[in-house]
C-alpha cells in the first residue's frame, strides 16, 4: 500500500502515517522527494486493510494499493528514475556507463593490462571476478582473496570504481572492503539470505536476472535489497534460457522498456553472457543502448585464447576500443553519451 503525502506535508504528518502503520504491525519505507513524501506500507496482509485507515490522516493526498508482488522497486513507490552514484559515476542518467574487464581476475599482470585498456577506451567502471561460481566444481573458481587484493590495487592506481561478484552471505563485508559495487549473479538472484546481507551493507549492488526468472520475480528479488534500506540497486539483463541454442542465452531486449515502464531502477545489459561468442557481442551491445539501457557490462581480456574463464565471449582490447566508438554514436542518437 502506498500513501502519498500532499506537497509540502510536514514531518509530523509523515510521522503520524508511520506510527499508524507500525501500530498495526506493518513495516514502512519512505521515499522523500523534493516536493513530497511517499510512504510504503509493507506487510503480508495489507490487502485486508481499508485504505481509509490512512486516508483520514492529516496531509495525506492519496492511498493506493500495489497489486504487483514487488513494492519498493515499483513506479508507484517512486515515480522518478533512480540514479545510483558510485564514486562520482552516475548510473541511470544521461551518461551510458560501461563496466568492462575480464570475467575472472587471473593474475595482477592480466588484470592491470585489461584495466588500462578499458579505461583508455572510455569505460567508467572496472569489472573482474575474484570469486567465480561455476557449473562444474572442477572449473577455475577464481583467485578469491588474492583476486580482491588485485582489484583493490587496480582501483587505487587507476582511480576507477570496481564491480565484482559476491557469492556467499558471510563474505559480503570481505568483498565490500575491496569493491565499490557488489554483483549478485544470475544463479544467486533468489538467494534471499545473500540479498538481505547485501541490502544491509548499503553498498551499491548490481542484481543480475536469473536465467529462468520472469521480470516480476526479478523485481521482487530487488525488493529484498531495497527493504534493507539499500536504495543503490542496478538491474542487469544478461539473457534468459529459452529453446534457442544458437546463442548462450536469449537476451530479452524487451525487458529494458518493460522495466523502464514499471520500475524506477537503472537497467544495464551484459551482452557477453547473452551472446556466448565475441562476434555477437557488439551487435547486442548496440541494440541494448538503442533500447534504453543505462549501461553495459562487457568482458574484455588481453588474450582471450588464454583466458581461464569465458574466453570465447571476451573481446580483445582492439575489438573493445572499436566497439566503444560505435556505442558513442548510438548513445548520441538517443540523446545520451558515453
N, C-alpha and C positions, 0 to 999 in steps of 0.2 A: 504494500500500500504506500502511495506517495502523497505526502502532504506538502503542497506548495504554499509558501507564505506570501503575503502581499508585499509589493515593492516597498522597501524601507522598513519592514517589520523589525521591531526591536528585539533585543536579546531576551527580555522577559517573556515575550510572546513565544519565541522559539523554545525557550526552556520549558514553558508550560506544555507544549506538544511533546517534548522529550519525556518529561516527567509523567504525563498521562500514559504514554506508550510503555514506559518502564513499570509503571504501577500495574499494568495489565499483563506483565510478563514478557514483553517484546523487547527486541534489540533495536537500536536505531543507528543510522548513518546520516551524517549531514553533508550536503553539498552547498557550500557557502559561496554564492556568486557575487558579482559586483553589485547587482541590483536587488537580488532576492535570494532567500534560502529555501532549499528543498530538503525535506526530512523523509528518509526512507524508513518505514516501519517494517521490521523484519521478524518473521516467525512462521511456524508451520500452520497455524490456524488463523491467520489474519483474514482469510476469506469468510470466516464465520462472524467477523466483527462488523458492525454497522459503521459506515463512513461518517455518520453523524457524530460519533464519539469524538472525532477530531474537528469536523466541520464547524461545530458550535464554538470552538475556542477562539479567542481574540486574534485578529490579524491573519487568520487562515483564509487563503483565497480559494483553494480547491483541494479536494481529496479524490485520488484516483487509484483504482485497483490495477495492479500489473498482473495480467493473466499468464504471462510467459514465466517459465521456471527461473530465468535469470532476472535479477532485480538491479543490482548496482552497476552492471555493465550496460544497462538499457538507456535509450534516449529519454525515456520518461524520467529517469533519475537525474540525468544531466543532458541537457539539450545541446550545449556547445561541445565542439570537438575537444577532447583532452590532448594536451601536449605534454609529452614526457621529456624532461630536460635531464641530460646526463653530461655533467662536466662541461656545460656550455653548448652541447649539441642537442638541438630540439627535434624530437621525433613526433610528427603529426602536424607540422605546419607546412609552409610553402617549400621548405627545403626537403628534397628527397634524400634520405640518409642511406648511404651504402656502408654496410658492415662486411668486411672481407678479410680473408686469411685462410690458412689451411684447416681442413676438417680436424686434424689432430696435431698437437704440438709433439714433434718427433725429436727435435734437438734445438739447442739455442741457435745454432747457425741457420738451420732450416727456417725457424720461425722469424728470426730477425730479417732474413733476406726477403721473406714473403711480406713482412710488415712494412719494410721500407718501400717495397714495390707498390703496395696498395695505397700507402699514404701519398706517394708521389703522383699516383694516378687520380687521386681525389677522394678516396674513401675517408669516412669520418670516424669510423669505429673499427677496431681490430677484433677479429674473431679467431678462436682457436680452442680446441678441446683438450683439456687436461685429463678429465675422466670421460671414458668412452663406453657407453652401454652398447654392447654388441650382441647380435643374434646368437653367435657361437661363442662359447666360453674359451675357445682356443684362439680367437682373433685378438689382435692388439687392443688392449683395454685402456691405453693412454699412459702417460708418464706420472699421472696423479699429482702428488705434492710437488715433485720436481718440475712438472709441467706448469703448475701455478707459479712457481718461482720465476720461470722463464717469461710467463705472461706479465708478471709484475715488473720485471726488468724492462721489457719492451714498452710497457705502459709508461714508465718513467722516462726512458730515453727518447721516445717519440712523442711524448705528451699527447697520447691518444687514449680515449676510453677503451676498455676491453670487455667483451662479452664471452662468457664461457658457460658450459653446461654444468649443472649440479644434479646429481643422481640419487643422493642419499640425504634424508632429512637431518641426519646427525652431522652432516658436513656442510650445512648451509653457512655457518659462521666462518668455517675454514675457507670456503670458496669466495665468500663475500670479502674476505680480507685481501684478496688479490684481484678481484674483478669488479668492474663498475656496474655490470648488468648480469643478472643470473638468468641463464636459459633453462627452461623446462622443456625437455624433449618430447617428441611425439609419443613415445612409449610411456611417458610419465604424466601425460596430460590429466589423467584421472587418478593419479597417486595423491589422494587428498591429504595425507599426512605431510608429504613434501610441499604441496601447495600451501598448506597452513603455515609451515615453517618459513617458507619464502615470503609469505604475506607478512608474518611477524617481523621479518628482517627489515622491512620497509625499503629494501634495495630494489631499484628498477628491475623488472622482470620481462623476459620475452617468453610468451607461452605459445608453444607450437601446437598445431592442431593434431589430434590423434588421427592416424591414417584410416581409421574406421569409424570416426565420430562425426556427428552432424554439427552444423553451426550452432544449434541450440545447446547441445552438450558442451561444446567448446566455450560458449559464453557463460554457461553455468559453472564451468570449471574456473573461469576468470573471476567469478563472484567469490570463490574461496580466497583468492588473493586480496580482492577488494574488501572483503568482510573483515580482514585483519587490519584494515587501515592503510594498506599499501595501494595508493592511487597511481603508481607509476607502472602501469601494465601495458605491454605491447603485444598484440596478437600476431602470430606468424603462420601464414598459409604455406604448407610445404608439400601439398599433394595428398590425395586420398587413394585408397586401394579400390580399384574397380575391376571389371572383367578385362580391361585393356592391358596388354603386356608389351606394347612397343616402347613404352617409357617405364621408368622405375615406379612412378606413381602418376596419377592423373591430377594435374594442377587444376584446382577448382577456381578458375578465374572469376566466375560469377560470385564467389564468396566475398570478393572485395566490395562490390557495390551493395551486396546484401548486408554486410557488416556496417558499412557506412550509413545505411538506412536505419538500422535497428540498434546500433551501439555507438558510443562516443569514443571508444578506444582506438588508438592508432593501429594500423594494419601494415605489416611488411610481408614480403614474399621471399621464400627460399627456392630459387629456380634450380639450384644444383641437385637437391634431393628429389625434386619432382622429375627432372629430366633423366638423371642417372647417366648422362653422356654429355661430355663437354660441348659437342657440336650443337646440342639443342638448347644449352643454357642461354645464349644471347637472345634468341627469339622470345623465349619465355620471359626473360627479364624485361625486354622492351614492352611486351604485352602487359606485364604487371604494372608498369609505370603508366601506360596509357589508360589502364582500367582504374587508376586512382590509388595505387599502393603508396604508402608513406615512406617506404624504404625497401631495401633488398639485403638479403643475407647470402653472400656468394663465396664459394670455395675457390681459393687461389693457392697454388702450390708452385714452388720454384722449379720442381722437376716432377710432374705428375706420374711419370713412369716408375719412379722410385717411391711413391707415396705408400705409407703403411695402411692408410685408410682412404677409401673412395677416390683413388687416383683417376678413375675413368670419368668422373663428373667434375673434376677440378680444372680450372682454367690455368693456362700458363701466364706468366707476367705480361707478355706481349698481347695475348688474347684479352686479358682483363683491361689493359690500357686502351685497346681499341674499342672494347665494349663501353667503357666509361664515356668516350667521345660520342658514341651513338646514343647513350642514355641522356646525355645533356640535351641533345636535340629533341628527344621525345619529351623530356621534362618541360622544356621551353614551350613546346606545342600545346601543353595542357596547363600553362600558367604557373609552372613551378621551376625549380632549379636544383642543380647538384653542385 
